[in-house]
Amino acid sequence: MTQRSAALPSFKTFARPESAPALYTGPLRRALRKAQEEARLRGGPVVASLVVPFPEVDSQRLAALLDLIDDDAFFWRPPGAESTLLGAGCAHAVTASGPERFAAVKEAWEALSRGARIERAGSEGAPPPMTGPLLLGGFAFDPLAAKDPLWTGFPDALFLLPRLMVTQGASGSWLTLNAAVEADSDPEVEAERLLAAAGRLEAAREAAAGEAGVPEGEQPGGVVRLDEGDTARWKAAVAEAAAAVRSGRLQKAVLARRARARLPGPARPGRTLAALIDAYPECYGFAVRRGGRTFLGATPERLVALEGRDVCTMCLAGSIRRGESPEEDQRLGEQLLSDPKNLEEHRIVVAMIRSALEAFCESLEVAPAPSLLKVRNVQHLFTPVRGRLAAPRSILDLVERLHPTPAVGGHPTGAALELIRAVEGMDRGWYAGPVGWIGPGGGDFAVALRSALLAGDEAHLFAGCGIVADSDPDAEFEESALKMRPVIQALERSPR
């Protein structure tokens, strides 16, 4: 158990680096100097990190900080909020494109993390989990899709080593200060930059104390005007996909659509995300900001998590709305559990994930039958999967092996992706792609569903549906509209 030192200095002093306490400045400068020495030997950047205690902030207020951070940022909160992350600024960026993007990011992470110099201050004992250098980011759904300028700043793969990272979990609340140190870096200058950035973050934390939800005296964001796009074209695409399944070309396809929401004023991504994670605590709340655009959402679906050699994933496919009463909700859940169309859709996902992981795992546990995973507005067929790797691997090996699952692409994968490119009529960008974090010995990734891209006074919302032989275009459209409601409601709850 990590123990904190008593009477820690306030982070307010960091606003003026020359007055920052020696308790922090000494270890930071030591890490930077050691990293520089290693960088001179290796001829490439070496990470220096300082981990210090940080004031505790609830998840909603931590999300609201996004509106006060004028820089690239990342937010991650899994169900139950057991380990929330907020990354601010960019000490080092890793980008990649094309089908080899997973291998490229893996190679970059291994090089960057090798020889990292990590110091702690204000605490004793083992390093707290999910502190120190992590890469935060994600991948586009399909690197071969035609690119849309809407997704400028979100390449096929993007991961940030954040300059500052807040970690909140069972071990407490922590701040990691990161730098990617080159042979010719100036440790003193870098220390001043990091300490000043920490001071600004502390000031933002205090300013965000009342930012979650709708503060007293402010009004909600108001009604969102929604442009559904060419609905007839999308329904025709659903009919074409169902015909392709009936012909035997594929077993299942997933078609997504995009709707554009016009907001009464500039988007407030932090408050929107705070509203989302408040309403959907069972989901993974996430946000990635790059430039003036923020991709955010609350997804119920984990792609894969890895801790050491222990693997955890899920099969999530097949859905129905929640009931207006407990009795109706139970009836609808029972209907979903016995519905042939949804059960077949779910079976395809289970079979693919089992096959993908059996090649890597010495043991694999798959629940014999699906159960229900209920979120605020939808209930899903859900099968948990756990395994143990036969040999150590990177989390990115598993991400590459699993993405895209039939739950977001279809099956067989190649035929489904060809159909999506031909009939969907849009670039999904990061929608339905893997988003998460990479760290020493593991990581965690979710599938970026129930999501939107916010820019200026617009939000582009995304949702998809699994198409099988007997899919009805009108019913699929209504299902996609239901899946967009969480983000629409969060936008309407967010003050301008």
N, C-alpha and C positions, 0 to 999 in steps of 0.2 A: 504494500500500500504506500502510495506517495504521500509524504508529509509536507505541509507548507511551513515555511518560516513565519514567525510572528512579525507583526508590525511592518507589513510590506509597504514600500513607497507607493504613492499614487502615480498612475500613468499620466496625470496632468503635467507632471514635470517634464515629460518627454517632448512637449511642444517646443521647449527650448533645449536642444540636445546638450548644451554645455552644462545644464543643471540636472541632467539625468543622474540618478543614483549610481554609485560605483557598484552596488550589488548587481546591477544589470550590465553596465558598460564594460566592466572588466571581462566577464565571460563572453560577451558579444565580440569584443575586439580580439580575444584569444581565438575564438572560432574562426574569425575572418583571417587572422594571420596564418593559422594552421592550414586553412583552405588555400590560401595564396601559395604557401610553400608546396602543397601537393599539386596545384595547378601548374607551377613552374616545372615540376618533374614530369607531369603527364602531358603537358601541351594542350590542355583543354580545360573547360570550366569545372570547378569543384564546388559543391554546395556547402555553405556554412549556415547553421541554424542555431537559434537560441530559443529555448522553451521556458516560459515564465508563467506564473499564475495570472489569471485575468478575472475581473469581476463577473459574476454569474449573470446571465441574461436569458430570459425565456425565449423559446424558439421563435415566437411571433415577432418579438422586438428585435431579435437577431436578423430575421428576414427583413424587417422594416429598415434596417441599416443600409440595405441596397440603395434606397433613395437618397442616402446621404454620402455615399461613396462615389466619388467622381473618377472612376477608374474601372478597369476590367474586374469582374467579380464572379464568384461561384458560391452557391448555397446548396446544402445537402442535409436533409432531415429524413431518416428512415422511419417506418412506423414505430410509434412509441417514443420517439425522440431520444433513443438511448445514446446516440452519438451524432450530434449536430455539428456541421462544419460550415464556416464562412471564410472564404478566401477573398482577399482584397489586394489589387495590384498584381503586377507580373514581374517576378525576378528572372524568369526564363520561360520561353514558350517552345512547345514541341508541336510541329505541324507535319502532316503527311497527306498524300493523295493517292488515289488508285487502289487496286485490290491488295497491294502489299502494305497498306497503312497500318495494320495491326502489328506486323513484324517491325515496321519502322519505329513505331512508338515504343515497342518493347525494347528494341536496341537502344533507343535514346534514353529511356528510363534507366536501363542497366548501366549505361555509361555515366549518367548524371548522378545516380545514387551511390556509385562506387566511390568509396573513400570520403563520403560526406562527413563533415565535422560538426558534431552536435553537442551543444553545451546546455546546461540547465542552471537556473538561478531562482532563488526563493522557494525551493523545494528540495526534498531529499528522497532517495529511493530510486526505484526503477522508472524509466521514462513512461509517462502516461500513454495509453494507447492512442493511436491516430494523431500523434503530435510529431514534430520534426518534419523532414521533407516528404511531401506527398505531391503527386500530380493530380490535378483536378480538371475534368473536362469530359469530352465525349467524341462520338463519331456520327457522321451522316448515315442515313439509312442505306443509301445505295451510291457507291462511288462512281458508278457508270451512268447514272441518270443525267439527263440534260440539265445544266445548271440554270437557276433562276437568280437574277440580281437581288431578289428579296433576301437571300441567304448570304449576302456579302458579309465577310468577317467570320463565317462559320464554314470552314473547309471540311474536307472528308474526315480529317482528324485534327483535333485541337486540344492540347493539354497545357495547363499553366502550373508552374511552380509559383504559388502565390508569394508576394512579398510579405504579407501578413496573413495569418490563418488562426481563427478562433476555433477551438475544439471544446465541445461541451459533452460530458458523458458521466458515467458512474464515478470516475476518478476526480471529477470537478471541472473547472473551467480554466482553459489554458490558452496562451497566445504563443504562436511560433513566429519568429522573425527569420526570414530566409533571404539569402543572397547567393547568386551564382557567380563565384569569384574567379576571375581570370588572372593570368600571370602578371599582367600589368595593372591590376586593380589597385586602388588606394584604400586600404582597410579603414583608415580614419574617416575618409569621405563617405564610404559606404555605411559605416556605423552611424554617422550623423544622419544620413538619409533614412535609415531604418528607424532610428529613435524618433525622428520628427514624424514619420508616418505613423508610428505607434501612438504618438501624442494626438494626432488628428483622428485616429480611430477611437481613442478614448473620448475625445470631445464629441464625436458622432454618436458613440454609445449613449452618452448622457442626453444628447439631443433626441435620441430615439426612444427615450424612456416612456414617452406617451404616444408614440407613433403607431403602435399596432392597433388595428381596428379603426373605428371612427372616433377621433378625439372629441371631447366636449366642445360644442360651438361650431363644428364642421359638419357638412352634409355629405351623405354618401355620393358616390360618383354619378348617380343618375342612370337613366335608361340607356342601354347600349343599342345603337342602330346596327342591325345585322344584315349584311348582303350575303345571301346563301350561294351566290354564283349560279352557274347553269345547272339547275337541278335535273332538268330533262336529260342532259348529256350524261350526268353521273348515273342516273337510273338506267340509261341505255348501256352504260359500261358494266353495271351490275348484271344486267340481263345477258350481256355477251360473256361475262366471266362464268355465270351459271351454265350457259350453253357449252362453254369449254370444258367444264367439269363433267357435264353429262356425256360429252363426246369421248371422254377418257383421256384428254390431253393432260389433265392434272386432277388431283383429288380435292384441292381447296385453293382459293385465292383470297387475299385480303385487299380490299380496295379502300382507299382513304379519300377524303375530300377536304377542301379548305373553304372556310367562310371568313369574310372580312368584317370586323366590327369597327365602327366609327365611334370614337369616344367623345364625350363633351369637352374634354381638355386633354393635356398631355398625360400619357400613361404614368402611373406610379408603380413600377414593378415590385418594389419592396412591400407596399401595402397590399397589392394584389396577391402576392405570394403569402403574406401573413394571413389574409382572409382564406386562402386556399387551404393552408395547413391547419387552420383552426377548424374548418368545416370537414376536412378529410384527414383525421389523425391516423387512419389505417393505411394511408398511402405514403409513398416516397415524395416528399416535397423537394423540388430542385429548381435551380435557376443558373443560367450561364449568361453573363453579360460580356459583350464584345463590342467595343465602339459605342454607338448609340442605340444598339439593339439588345433586347433581353429575351432569351428563350426560357420559358418557365412552365411548370406544370405540377400536377399531383397525380402520380401514376400508381396504380395498384400492383404493378407487375415488376418483380425482381427478375433480372436476367440471370445473374450468378454472383455469388459471394465466395471468397476464398480466404481461409485463415489457416496458414500452415499447409496441411494437406487435406483439410476438411472443406468440402464443397457443399453449398446450399443453393438450390434453385427452386423453381415452381413451374407448373403448367397452368396457365390461366387462359381459358378460351370457352366461349359460350356465356351469354349474359341475358338478363331480363331485368325489368325495372323493379324497384322496391314497392311494397304495398302501402296503401293509405292507412291501414290498420294492421295490428299484429296478425290478425287472422288472414287478411289478404296477403300480407307479406309471406306468411308460411305457405299459403296455397301457391303463390307464384314461385317460391323456392322449390316446392315439390314438383311443380310443373316443369321447371328447368331441369331438375334431376332426372326426369323421365322423358324429356323431349328428344326424339331421334336425331333431328338436325343438329342441335347443340352438342349432344353426346358424341356424334360422329366428328364434329369439328374438334372437340376436346381430345378424342382418342388419337387423332392424327398428331396433335401437339405432343401428347405423352409418348407416343411411339418414337417420334423424332428425337426428343430430348433424351430418352432412355438410350437410343442407339448412339447418339453423339457422345454421351458421357461414359458408356461402357468401354469405349476404346481407351479412356484415360484412367478409369477407376478400378481399384481392386475390390471394392464393395460398393453397392448402390441400393438404396432403399427408396422404392416408389410406392406410394399409397395404392392399395388395390382398387379403390373406387374414388371418384371425385366427391368433394364436399362443397359447401357454399362459402364463398368469401363475400361478405356484405360490406359495402361502403354506403355512403349517405344516399345516393340516388340509384345505384345499380347493385345487383348481386351476380356473382360470377361462379362458374364451375372452376374448382381449384383442386389441384393435386400437388402436394409438397414432395420434393425430391431431395435426398441427402446422399452424399457419397464420400469416399475417401480415395484420394489419388494414389495410384500405384507408385508414382515417383514425383518428386517436386516439380512443379510447373509454375509459370507465370499466370496471373489472372487473365492476361491478354490472350494466352493460348485457349482458355475456356471461352472468352468472349468471342474470339474468331470462330471457334468450333460451333457455338450455339446461334450466333446471329447470321441471318434473321431466322427466328423460330417460325413455325407455321402459324403461330398466333398473330404475327404481324406481317408476314410475307405470303405464306401459302406452302403447298407441297405438291410435287417435288419443288425444291427451291429454285432451280434454274428455270423451269417452265413458268413458275409463278412470277418470278421477277421479269421475265420477258413479257408476260401478259400485262403486268403493272406498268411497265415502260410504254407499252403500246396503247393502253386504253385509259389509264388514270388521268392523264392530261395535266400533270403538275410535277414539280420537283418537291418531294417530301422534305428535302433538307435534313435537319436533325430530328424531325418527327419520326417516332418509332425506332430511332437509333439508340445505341447504348450510351448512357450518361452515368458518370460516377467518378470513383477515385482509385488511384494506384498507390500502394505503399509497400514497404519492406515485408515480404512474406504473404502478401495478399492484396485484397481490395474488394470493392463492392460496386456493382453496376445494376441499374434499373433500365427498363424499356421506356423511352420518353413518350408516353401516352398522355391523354387528357391535358394537352399542352397548347401553348400559343407563343407566337413571336410578336413581341411588343416593340413598336418604333413610333415615336412621336405620338400622335393622337389616333393611331390605328393599332389593332390587334388582329393578327391572322391566326385563326383557330383551326385545329386539325382533329379529325376523328376518322376511324376506320371500322370496317365490319368484315367478318369472315364470310366468304361466299362459297356455298356448296351447291349441289345439283338443284335443290328445290328452293333456293333463296328467292324471296320476293323483293323486287326493287323498292317498293313503297315502304315495306317493313324495315328494310335495311337503312333507308334514308331516315326514318324515325329513330332507329337505334343510334345512328350517328349523331343526330340532333341531341338525343339524350346524353350522349357522351361529351358533347360540347357545353352542356349546361354548367358544370362546375366552374369553368373558367369565366363564362359569361356572368354568373352570379358573383364571383369574386371581383370582377371588374366593376360591377354595379355597386358593390359594397365598399369599394376603395375610394376615399376622398380625393378630390382634385385639388 
